[in-house]
Amino acid sequence: MGDLDFDIAHLLAGGLVLVSFLLIYQDRLYALLNIYALHAGVLAASVAWQAHVQDAPHLYVTAALALGFKAVVIPVALHRIIVRLGIHREIEQVVGTGLTMLAGMGLVALAMVVMLRVTAEADPLAREDLAFALAVVLLGLLLMVTRRNAVSQVVGFMSLENGLILAAAGAKGMPLVVEISVAFSILIAFIVIGIFLFRIRERFDTVDIHALDRFRGERR
Amino acid sequence: MINPVAAMLAVPLCAAAILALLPGYRLSARANVVATALTLVSALSLLAVERPAPGPFLLIDDLNIVFVVLTAFVGFSTSVFSASYIGHEVETARLTSVHLRFYHAMYQVLMFAMNLALVANNIGLMWVAVELATLSTVLMVGIYRTHEALEAAWKYFILGSVGIALALFGTILVYMAALPVTAGGLDAMVWTALVASAHEFDPLLLSVAFVFLLLGYGTKIGLAPLHAWLPDAHAEGPTPISAVLSGLLLNVALYALLRFKMLLAANEEAIAPGPLMVAMGLTSLLFAAFMLYRRRDIKRMFGYSSIEHMGIITFAFGMGGPLANFAGLLHMTMHSLTKSAIFFAVGHIAQVKGTQKLADISGLTVTHPWLGWGLVVGVVAIAGLPPLGIFMSEFLVVSSTFTREPLLALVLVAGILIALGALMLRLGEVVFGAPRGRADPASASYVPMFAHLSLVLSAGIYLPPPLVAWFQNVARLLG
């Protein structure tokens, strides 16, 4: 493995973490979706590079899926949905941007410390990929817990899933990667259709006690 | 000679395709029963025929046969219950015929996914199967399309997705751990090959992988900090689905976790998975026991009771050793049978009373003696009173813990007693109070409910020696 191979893989995986940070502080849904498209694009490039380095042509399928489905179809569909739901002008209150960013940095540090320590014997390329992938997964979880809007939650889940695909592509010779990425795409398609059909706008937790009671089906 | 494993997977899959096309709910309800009966027959024939050698994708051993037979049996009796349950739902126009076609097809997809997860020898395939099972139940939980049902389905969806995402990360880490030792590729995901070479894996990596797997599959088991989806999904979906969720799907997730626990046990330097499972199990038990007191919805209440029992089962397997594992297996079997029987009763009770609110349900033994007394037996069983089967399995869990960790046993007993108090308190009002409110005549099939309850009762009195020997063997396998 040449140094260049490693550097480019490192750059792309690191880029994915950076784009995850960009996602965290977007308070407009349009901007969030655009950044997500970028996220999926970076993932596609990263997976394609892994396919090239590992000489594993089946990974190109995963890369193409990421580029076509996640970077184009899903953002476009979500754009149309938020217009139809009439929430495209809404500005979402992101709880304490600074605090969230600090928490994000803490999570990335945690991912690095944990993964680099436990994978000391693994191939350095896979090792870096795995550490970055865990960082992306944790940032996706952070995005999901700090948002109230169903669409932003789904974006959080999709960025989390991009991290998993990065990890799976980085694990050399892992079977079923393509199948797993297809399975995830189906899952995401279901979620998106679900939002549209059922017009889900908000996550179902709220400080409003009445809403909480009804939602538990236990109003007195 | 038909291969029973292939039949067990092919029957639900074909049935799903046929049921998606069949018009008329009476016909498809019957076809659903026939399909699950065929699945049960093929599952039972696994006991008789010679087992196929483990391949790269499928595996049959002593451990998963227990789960497969239990799944097929409860799947079959639930389909019988479902046939009488949905008739009422159609009459009251809560479900249309299109919904029912979808419902029956999804029921079979769920059976297929659970069977696949149980016989999978490949950890990637197992993950895909658990995901498929989650998806199909999400769709069924939301089938009533009420606001509450959609909220429940959405919550289940998001939490379930996060859970399976974490489980996938754990699976990838296990693969990474296997990579330096095995040749990579397909072999490094085959469970039997992994167990054989697990002692050479990097222990640190394997330990981290297990933490992810525990969180991921633990979400699906409904363990305490990750349980939030479970009561909603149980309360808002159709009752047959609540029965299958509690009785079967939680077990399937637990089975996946047990497979990975065996993997860790094969590596001496990795962290012991036991204490983690013990901690999560006890937390779930205590949490659910207290939560039982404030419930106003009957299906939610039994949802919390499932969290409680999954906590006890996870605790027992976490303790490990032949006796605790035996108790865990027995408790899991008894809980599946009892909880699904309770949901069979609750489903009809909610139909005749027109509500799920505990405050509006009263005096059932007077108005509907069969349902009322069925519920009494079920709740007495689930609360762990003698002479029913759960008493015996809980007694075994407690006594095996007392000899090893007396302090933990105290916590365990406290949790069980608190839950017992809550259940008895509610039971008294519901079945023995003065009759109130609506009391429509019940058009119910009581056979599945009493079949389950009599099995639980007979297991509490006498366990057949072959079954005991089988469970002991599995308990040794589990380590």
Interface residues (C-beta under 8 A of the other chain):
Chain A: V114 M115 R117 V118 T119 A120 E121 A122 D123 A126 L130 A133 L134 V137 L141 M144 A150 Q153 F157 L160 E161 L164 A167 A168 A171 K172 G173 M174 P175 L176 E179 I180 A183 L187 F190 I191 G194 F198 I200 F204 R214 F215 R216 G217 E218 R220
Chain B: N122 G124 L125 W127 V128 E131 L135 G142 R145 H147 E148 L150 E151 A153 W154 K155 F157 I158 S161 V162 A165 L166 L168 F169 I172 L173 Y175 M176 L179 P180 G184 G185 L186 A188 M189 D202 L204 L205 S207 V208 P231 D232 A235 E236 R295 R296 D297 R300 Q356
